[in-house]
Amino acid sequence: MPIFRIKLTPTQRIIMSFLGVILTGSLLLTLPISQQATSQAHYWDNLFTTVSMVCVTGLFTVPVAATYTTFGQIICMMLMQIGGLSLISFIGLFSLQARRKLSFINIATLQESLSRDDTRNFKQFIFSVFQFTFAVELLGALLLSLHFVPKFGLAKGLFTSLFLAISAFCNAGFDNMGANSLIDYATVPIVNLVIAALIIMGGLGFSVWFDLQTHLTKQGHCRKLAFHTKVVVMLTAFILFVGTTLSLLIEYNNPSTIGNLSFGHKVITSFFQTVTMRTAGFATIDYTKAHPVTLLLYIFQMFLGGAPGGTAGGLKITTFLALVLFARSEILGLTHTNFMGRTIDTVTIRKTVALFSVFLMTFILGLFAISVTDPQKPLLFLMFEVMSALATVGVTANLTPTLTHASQFIIMALMFFGRIGPMSILMSISNRKSSREDNIQYAKSTMIV
């Protein structure tokens, strides 16, 4: 297990593992065996695709279906799976299966990779993560095959179903059917609902599923679910309901998106957009034809993201909730930040403010940089693209392939930071060794804010 023998911090190990996978994946996708005879892709395109897949985003400069052979698409599935669960998790699994004893720093790396603070039942948790992931992806592929096998035949139908299932659960947003994402399947309920379910399950976080599994199988009820689990489930349901309702109302009469669909299909399409904006990257409408206020709504949903410890990106819904609760307590002059009969600790609040600040500043800097390198593009579309990359969502207003190489490099950097950045920030806040000067308290002063 070479990566665990290098003397690096947990965050550095995670970053190096992702960089290693990106380099390896881009080279594998560049091999002639991975490229179709008609492919026009260069190494830059393969690198961009690899970064997007490993960072489970979904943006691309060349479509998978027109570029990669079956072998190349298998590599793509592996990249998305590794990106969703992280290479560190796979290394940890193989080590545990080989009955190797992990050191404290190795366990800390695994915990950071899976956003889990609790070390109790950690071995069982690791195995549960992979068992749950593969079981859900297999079930999703079987359900999707009910539509794609009759459409494409047995072999291609099963392969397409598996590709979509892995992509959906890992919140990657790639498909291997064309360049229009799932727009051609906007009125196919089974495709929309199965993929939406996979996205939601991947975005809830493994800690939530582990908690649900433990309490349902051992106690037969959910009375003692963890506070985090209750908050995530409640927030997810609330965001999905509000997002679906707003999207439906705004786009209801827009003939270029859902205006010409039946009411049932309008609801399904609006629901799917709300789900996919939680960092999945699939699309069943053309975002260039949506109302500007709809794109602003989607940008906010991308900003929120999913739950910690899963395959979703974004700021994370629990982080945003803690920020709102903290603001409320400050406005009302409350001593503590309380929610649902619990008090959120000060350390969590400080991490929340730091994460929000860095995430927002990164978005602003990324938007500024890409506006300089591609000044002719509409600002709203650039905002949509930048947030999509930073939140590792992967939806686009048909912009990605038309960007300059400089802008595409910015997008790659944003995708990488969006996948790695929040973890790095948390580790720097939690594990950074303070110097003597940092702990000095100077004379207090006031500053008007």
N, C-alpha and C positions, 0 to 999 in steps of 0.2 A: 504494500500500500504506500507507494512513494510519496504521494502528495501529503500523507499524514506524517511523514518522517522529516519533512522540511520544517525548519523552525520559523514558522509564520504565525501571526495571530489568526484567530478564526475567520475574521473578515477578509484578511489577505488570502487565506486558503480558498475561500469561496470565490473571490475575484479571480484568482489564478486558475481555478478549475473551470470557470466560465470562459475565460480567455483561451484556455487550452482546447476546450470543446469547439469554440468558434473557429479557431485556426484549423483544427483537424477537419471539422465539418466542411469548411469552405474548400479545402483541398480535395476532399472526397467528392464533393459536388462538381468540381472542375474536371474530374477524370472523364475520359471519353465514354466509359461504360455508364456514366451517370447522365450524360447529355444525349438528347434526341438528335437525330441526324439533321433536323431542320432548326435546331436551336441556334439562336444568335447571341446567347448569353456570354459575357466576358467574366473574368475573375471577379471584377467589381460587383457584378450582379449576383454572383454566387456568394460573395462575402456578405452583401446586404441581406440576401435571403437567409443565410446562416445566422447572422446576428438577430434578425427578426424572429427566427424559429427558436433559437436558444433563449432569447428574451421573451418568448411566447407572446409576440406582438401581432403579426399578421400583415404588416406592410411589405410590399414587394415591388421590385422594378421589372421583373419578368414573371409571368404566371407559371405556376408549377406544372400544370397540365401540358403546356406547350414547350416546356424546357427540359424536363427531367424524365428519364426512362423509369421503368418499374424499379430498377435497382436504386436510382437516384431518389425516387419517392420513398423507398424503404429507409434510406439514409435520412430523408426529411422527417419521417415518423420517429426515428430514433432521436433526432435532434430536438423535436418538440417534446418527446417524453423526458429526455434528460433535462431540457430547459424547464419543464413544469415541476419536476421533482428535485432537480439539481444533481450534478455529478457526485457531490459530497454524499447525498443520501444513498446513491447506488453503491458507493465505496463502503459506506457504513453497513449497508445490508449484506454485501459480500463478506465483510469482515465478521459480522455476527454469525452468518451462516457457516463460516470457517472456524467458528468458536475462538476467534481471536479476542483478546481482552483489550478494550479501548481505553486509552489514557484519558485523564480529565480534560485536556485540551482538545482531544478528538471528540469527546462527547459534547463539549461546548460548541465545537464547530457544527456538529450535527444539529444541536439545539438551535443554533443561530440560523442554519439553513432551513429549518422547518418552523422557525418562529415559535418555539416551545420553551417555556421557562421551567416547567415542572420536570424533574428527573425521575419521578416515580413511574414505574412500569414503562420505562423508556424503551427497552428492548421490544416489549410487546407493542408499543406505539409504532416503532419503526416497521415491524412486520405488518401491522394493521394498515399503515399508510399504503404499502405496496399491494397488499391483498385487496384493499378497498378500491384502489386506483384501477388495477387490472380487471377486477370483477365488474366495476361500473362501466369501464370502457368496452368490455366484451358484451355486456348486456346492451349497451347503447348501439354497438355495431350490429348485433342481431336484430334489434328493432329497426334500425335504418335499412338493413338488408331487405326488409319486407317491401320497401319501395324500390331500392336500387338494383336488387337482383332481377326482378321482372323487367326493369328498364335497360340494364347493361348486360345481363347474363350472369351466370353463377360466379365465375372467377373475378371478373371486373367489378361486379356488384358487391361482392364480399370485401374485396380490397378497398373499394371506394368507401364503403361503410366503416371499415376499420380506420382508414385514414381520417375520416371526418370525426369519428368517435374520439380518437386520440387528440386531434386538434381541438375539439370542443371542450373536452374535460380539462385539458391543459390550458384552456383559454388562449390558444394560439391563433385561431381565426383563419387558418389556411385551408384551402380545398384543392382537390386535384381534378376538377371538372371543367375549368375554363378561367376566364379573367373577370367574370361578373359576380364572383362570390355566390350567394344563394338567391340572387334576384329572380332567377328562373323558377325557384321553388317557393316563392312567397305565398302561394295559395295551396301548398301541400301541407296539411296539418301535421302528419306524422314526422316529417322532416323538421319542421319548425319546433314542435313541442319536444321531440327527443333531444335535439341539439340544445334547445333552451334549458332542458333539465340537466344535461351534462355540464353546461356552462355554470349553472347555479350550484351544482354539487361540487364542482371544482373550485368555485369561488367562495364557498362557505368557510373553508379552512379545515385541515385535517384534525385539529384539536377539537373542533365542534363535532365532527363525525365520530371521533374516538369517544368523546364524552357521551354522545347519544347512544352509541353502540354499547358502551359499558353499562349505562343505567337501564337501558331497555332490556338487555339480555340478562342482567344480574338481579335487577330489582323489579322489572315488569312495569315500571312507570317512570315519569320524568320529573318527579317531585323534587329531586335533589340535583338537578342539572346545575352545572357551573354558571356563575353569573355571566361570564363571557359568552357562553353558549346561548343563554336566554337573550342577551343583548343583540348578538349577531343575527339570530333567527328573527327577532322582532324588527330590527332595522332592515333586513333584507326584504321581508314581506312589505314593510311600509314603503320602501323605495320603489319596489317593483309595482305596487299599486298606484302610487302617485305618478311615477314616470309613465306608466302605460296610459293612465287617464289623461295626463297633459299632452302626451304625444298624439293620442287619439283625437282630442279636441282641437288641437292646433292644425293638424294635417287632415282633418275629416273631409274637407271639401277640396283638397288639393288634387287635381286629376293626374298630376305628374308623380304622385307617391301612392296614396291610398284612396283617393277620392272616387275612383271608378270601381273599387272593390265592394263586395257585399259587406254587411255590418260584421258578420262573424270573421271574415278575412281581415277587415280593418282592425278588429280587436287583436287578432293573432299577430298581425304585422306590427302593430304598435307595441304589443307585449314583447315581441322578439327584439325590437330595437332597444327597448329599455334593458333587456337582459344582456344583449351583446355589448352595450355601452359600459357594462361592468367589467370590461377588459377582454372581451372575447374576439372581436374583430370581424365576425361575419356580418353580412349585410343582405337585406332583402328589399331595399329601396335604393334609388340613386340619390345620394346625399347632395349632389349639386342642384337637385330640383326641389329640395325641401325648403320650407320657409326659413329665413335667417334666424328667427326666434327659436325655431326647432333646433337648429344647429347650436345655438347658445345653450339650450336645455341639454343637448347631448354632451356638450363640452363640460358642463357641470357634472353630469352623471359620470363621465369618464374621470373627472377629477376625484370623485368620491371613491370609485373603484369597488373592490370586493372586501373580503375579510382577511385579516392577517393569517399567515400560516397555511395558505392554500396556493392555488395556481394563479390567482387574480393579482392585478397590479393596482395602480392608483394610490391616492393618499391613504386609503383604507377607511371604511365606514366607521369603525370604532374610534379611529383617530379624529375624524371630523366631529363625531358625537362628543368626545371629550373636550374638544376645542369649543364647541357651542356651549356645553355645560359650564366650562370655565368662564367664558365670556358672560354668561348669564349670572353666575355667582359674583363676578366682579361688578357688573352693572347694578345688581341688587344689594351689593355690600355684604354678601354672605361670607362667613368665615371659611366654610368648606365647600367643596364641589361635590354635591350629592346627586344620586340618581337611583331610582327604584330601591330606596332603603339602604343604599350603600354609599360610602364616601370614597371617591377616587383619590388615590394617594398623590402627594406632591411630585414624586419622581415621574409618575405617568404623565402628569400635567406638563411638566417641563419637557419631557420627550415629545409630547404632542405639539407644543409650541415650536420646538426646534424642527420637527419634521415638516410642519406646515410652512414654516418660514423658508426652509431650504427648498422644499418642493415648489412653492410659489415663485421664489427667486430664480430657480432653474427654468421654470416655464417662461418667465419674463425674458431672461437672458437668451433662451433658445429661440423665442419668438423674435427678439431683436436681431439676432444673428441671421436667422433664415430670411427675415425681411430685407436684410442688406444683400444677401447672396441671391435672392429671387424677388426683387422689388416689384416686378410686374404682376405677381400673383395677387389675387384678392386677399386682403388681410384676414377676413373671416375664415376663409379656407385654410390659410396658414395657421391661424389659431387652432382650428380643428385638427390639422395635421400634427402640430407640435404637441398638443395635449394627447392626441392619440398615441404618439410615440412615447412620450414621457410616462403616461399611465399604462403603457404596454397594452393598448387596446387593439389597434391595427385597422380601424376603419379609416377611409380616406374619401375626400371629395375629388376622386380621380386625379390626384395631384402628384403622388409619389414618383411615377416613371418620368414625369415631365420636369422634375426638379434638376438643378445643376448638381454636379458631383459634390460641390462644396455643401450644398443644402442636404444632399443625401448623407454626407458624412456627419452633419449636425444631427440628422434624424437617427443615425446609427448610435451616436454618442448618447442621445436622449433615451433611446431604447435600452441601452446598456445601463445607464444611470437609473432608469426607472425600475429595472429588474434588480439591480444591486444596491443603488443608493440608499434607500431607507434602511436596509440592514446595516450598511456601513455607518450611517449616522447613529443608529441605536448603539452599535458597538463602541463608537468613539465616545458617546455620552456615558455609557455604562462602565466601560473598562479602561478608559484613558487614565493614566497615572498622573495625578496632579503634581505639579512642581511646587516647590516651597513658595515661590512668588505668587502662584495662583491662589494660595490659601491665605494670603495676607489681606486683612481687612483695613482699608484706608478710611480716612475721615469721610463721613457721609455727606452727600450733597443732594440738592434737588434739581430736577430737570423737568420742565413743563412738557407734557405729552397730551 
